[in-house]
Amino acid sequence: MDRIEYKQQFYEDHYERIHLAVPKGMKAIIKDLASEKGMSINSYLQYLIRQDQEGMFDTMQIADRNKEMLSGISGNMHDGYDIIFKDGHKVHARTKKDVRKVIIEYCSEKGV
């Protein structure tokens, strides 16, 4: 495998692409907001999503040391919550209490 193929394969294995459409003029606003923080548009959008996730983490009372292991949590109290760890491990939990329990157990297994 040559260098270009390796990079393409790495990208496919580790990243997902999202096509985002915004109203005319919004791209410039997003770009300006990102540059004010010294970020690319991509980094800025990830930052905003992470901030939103932090709110959920705080609501669920997840310890800071365990937050570092999480890629994200999605869901609601009716359907349950999907927990995605940075290593790709995924778990579904029914309640917020179960979310905390699953995270603590998984992080303990990993030595965090």
KAUR-V948085 format. One record per helix or strand of 3 or more residues. SS is the DSSP state (H for helix, E for strand). FROM is the first residue (numbers start at 1). TO is the last residue. If there is no record, write none. Layout:
ss | from | to
SS | FROM | TO
SS | FROM | TO
This chain:
ss | from | to
H | 3 | 14
H | 26 | 36
H | 41 | 59
H | 64 | 67
E | 70 | 76
E | 80 | 85
E | 90 | 93
H | 96 | 109
